[in-house]
Amino acid sequence: MRIHTVTAGLAIGLMALTFSAHADTIRFGAGQQGSQNYGVNAALAQAIGSSTGVEVSVQSYGGPTAYLPLLDDGELDMAAVVMPDLGDAVRGAGPFKDMPLKSLRLVVALMPSPVGLMVRADAGINTIADLKGKRIAWGMPAQASLQPYVEGALANGGLSASDITPVPVASVANGVAALISGNVDAALFALRGGKVVEADAAVGGIKWLPFDNSSEAVARMQAIAPEAYVLNIVADAGVTGVTEPLETMAYDYALVTREGFDPETVAAVAKLLVDKHADVAASNSILGALSDEAMKRTYPGIPYHPAAADALGEQ
């Protein structure tokens, strides 16, 4: 997918931002088409390209385990990624065990990514505890950093792996496909992922299981999935499958670059997203959660690109 720099109808008003020695192109990596990750990266690429005059391309990969090493090596320039994947990559944990990606640097924190356990609306499954003995999409080697979040979701409802029947799938998108085909009873997925509408239409309606926001349940969840927290989604948020207020799991998206990428471009992108986040959010619904609060978050042990830190006043 290639996004050209002149996009009709997207007027963010950032043309005053000029690059005197910027990169000619920005190469984004993203997850599978139809995933929330692809949608977030494509929307960011469109906003950045149309506001800066830089040509931006987006390439789809199987998941962060495929594109983050390319970003670290310099074959890509930027990517939006969720904190479970970024934390594992920087620390050399999970699918990146003993292989830390030392060149990755933060550009800016972005927004919460709400995720949840999707089930068929007519399945008679109403709580996480109801998943005892049920078939759950499991493993996800293409997105191995998310497997602990499946287990953390179960822990929130008082369950463990021994209480369910794991069904191996390659990715969260494959988990939704398995739900559609009837091979699993529940799958972890992003509430605003592109396949949600597809699944809802294919099975005659989906719903999301509510999470317990008590301190005990959250502690059980975070013992397995440390970056997770519980987020409230209102009934009129436009999320398919949410018909009443819902407490669900969330973790954050962040925009990442590599240490050696052009500092003027990094600084300009960081300032664009922070200074004009409301306009960027209005330009595409998948970026609607961009906010001052989200962008002020920091993450211990995950360094900022020096140009982004200077531009944003980070310490």
N, C-alpha and C positions, 0 to 999 in steps of 0.2 A: 504494500500500500504506500503510495506517495502522496503527500499532502502539499499542495502548492501554496506559495506565500500570499497570494491574493485570493481571498475567499469571500464571495459575496454574502452579505447579510451579517457578517461578524465584525462588529465595530467596537473594539475595546478602547480605542482612543489612546493607544500607546505609541503612536508614530513618532512622538517626541523622543522616544528612546532610540538613540542611534548607536551603531557599533562602528567605532573607528578602526578597529583591528580585529573584527570578529571572525569566527569560523564561517566558512562558506555554507556548510550544511551541518545539521544535527541529526545523527542517526539514532533513532529510538529502538529499543528492544521491547517486546511485549509478549504476553501469553497467547494462547490459542484464540483465533477469531471466534467471537461469541461469548468469550469469558469477560468478566468485569475488568480484569487486568488489561485486556486488549482495549476495551472501551475507554478506560481511564487514560491510557497512553495515547490513543488516537485523539481524544479530546484535548489533551495537553499539547500535543504536537500541532493540532490545528490552531489553538490559541496562540502558541508561541510563534508559529510561522506567520500567521496573518498580522501579528502585532510588531514583529521585528524585521521582516523582510528577509529572514534567513529561510532557506529551503530545508524542510524537515521531512524525513522519511520514517516510516514505521514498519518494522519487520516482525512478523509473527513467529514465535517459537513454541515449543511444547510447554515451557514453564520457566521460572527463574533459575532452576538448576542448569538450564541450557543457555539463557541469555546473560546472566550475571557474570559468568567467566569470560564471555566475549566483551562485556563492558570493562571488566578488570584488565583485559589484555589490550584494549584500545581498538577493537573491531567495532564497537558501538560507543556512543557518546553519553546517552542518558537513558533512564528508564524509571518509571514509577513502579514501586514494589512495596509489598506489605512487610511490616516489621518482622514477622516470624522468619521470612526468607532472608531479609537483610541482616537480622541479628545472627542467624546461623552462618551466613556467608562471611561476615566480618570476624566472628569468633572462631570459625573453623569447626562448627558443630553440625549435628544433624546430617543432611546429605553432603555437607561440605567438611565432614569430619577430617581433621588433620590437614585440611587444604584451605586455609583462610585466604580470602581475596583481599589482599592488603592495599590495593589501589582504590577501593570503593570509598566515595566521599558523599556526604549529604549535600544537597542543594537547598532543600527546604522541606519541612514537614508539611503534609497536605491536608488530610482529613481522615475521619474514622471510616473504616470499611466494615459495615455490619454484615455478619455472616450468621448462618443458622442451620438447623437441621430441617430439611425439606421432606415432607411426607405427602402422600395423596390425601386430599381433603376427605375422601370417603373411606379411609383405611381404619377408622376407629382408634387412631393413635392421637392422644391429646396432650400427653406430657412426655418428657424425656424418660421418666420411669417406665412408661408404657412400652419402651423399646426393649425391655427385657425379653430375651429369646428371639428377637427380630433380626433380620438381615441388614447389615449396615455396610455401606461403601467404605472400603478400607485400603490402607497401604499407600496408594497414590505415589509411586516412585518418581513420576515427572514433577511432583510438587511435594516432595517428602517432608518439607518443613511444616506442612499443614497436618500431617498425621497426628502429632500430639494435640492438635486443636480438636480433632474428632474425639480423641480420648478425654480431653478436657471438657468437651461438651457433655459427654456421657457422665463424667465425674460430677458436673454441676447438678445432674439429676440423681446422683447416688449410685451410678452404675460404673462397671469397669469392663474391660475387654472380655473377661470370662463370663459376663452376663449376656453377651450378644453373639450372633453368628457373623463373623467378618466375611465380606465378599470382596476379593481383590479387584481393584480398578486402577487404571493408570494415572488418572487425574480427577480433580473434582468435576470437570465437565463430563468425563466418562461415568462418574458416579450418578450424575443427573440422567445420563442416557440409560443407565441401568435401572433407575427408578421408572423411567418412561416405559422400558421394556418389561418391567415387572420382576426384575432379577434382584432388586433390593427393596427394602421397606423405608429406608431413610438415607439421605446423603447430605453431607456438609456442602454448602454453596453460598456464594455472595447473594445477598438479598436483591441487589440491583444488577446481577449478571445477566447477560443477554439470553441465556438459555432458560431463564425463569419463565418468561412468557411462553416460550416453546413448550416447556414441560406442562405449564398450566393448561394450555390448549390441548395437548396430547392426551392427558389423563383425566380431563374433565374437571380440573381444579386441584391446586396444591395449597398447602398451608405450612406454616412454620411453627415449630414447637417452642413454647415460652421457656425462658431461662429463669432460674431462681436468683434474685439479686441480694439474698441474705448474705451476711458476711461469711457464714460457714460454707455456703455453696460456692461463693466466689473464691474462697481460699482453696477449696478442693480443685476447682477449675485451674487456678493460677499455679498450683503446685505442679501441674503437668504442662500447662500452656501459659508461660509467664507473661507474655505481652498482651494477653486477652483481658478484656473487661466487659461488663454488662452495660448495654446501651439501650435507651428507650426509643422505640420507633412509634410515631403517632399514626393513628388510623388513616389519616388523610395525606400521608407522605407519598402516595402514588406508588407504593410497593405492591406488586402482585402477590396475593396470598395473605396480605395483612388487612384484616377487616375491623380490628379493634386494637387499642394500644398494646404493643408487644415489647417485652424485655428480651433482648437477644445478645449474642456474643458480638464483640467488635475488636478489631485491632487497627492500627493506623497505617495509612499509605504515606510514603515519603518519596520525593524525587531524588534520584541518585545520579552521580556522574563518576568519572575517574579522575584520579589526582592530577594527571597531566593534561586534562582538557582545557581549552582556551579560557583563561580567567575572565576576560571581558564578556564573553558569552555567558559564562556561569553567573557572573554578577548581574548582568542584564536580565537573565531569566529569573533569578531569585527575586529581584526587585519588581519585575512584572507581576509575579504570582502573589507577592505580599502586598504591594501597593494597590493592585487592581484586582484583588481576589474576588470581590463582589461582581465585577463585570465579567471576569472569567467564569465564575460560577453560573452567571445568568446566560452565558453563551452556550452551555451544554448541561443538561440535567444531571448527567453522571458526575459532574464536578460541583453539584449544588451544595455539598457539605463543606466546601472551602470556607474557612473562617479565621478570624484573628486568634481565637482560642486554640484551634488546632495547630496553627502555624507557629505558635510560641512553644510547642512541646520540644523538649530535648531528650536525647537517649544516651544514657551512660555508655561509654566505650565505643560509640559510633561517631567518628569525627566528621566535621564539616569541611568542605572544600574551602581553602583559605579565602578565595574570592567571594564565596557566598557568605562566609563568616564576616568579612569586612563589610559587605553590602548590607547585611542584616543586623550588624552591630552585635553579633554573637561573641561570646568570650572564648 
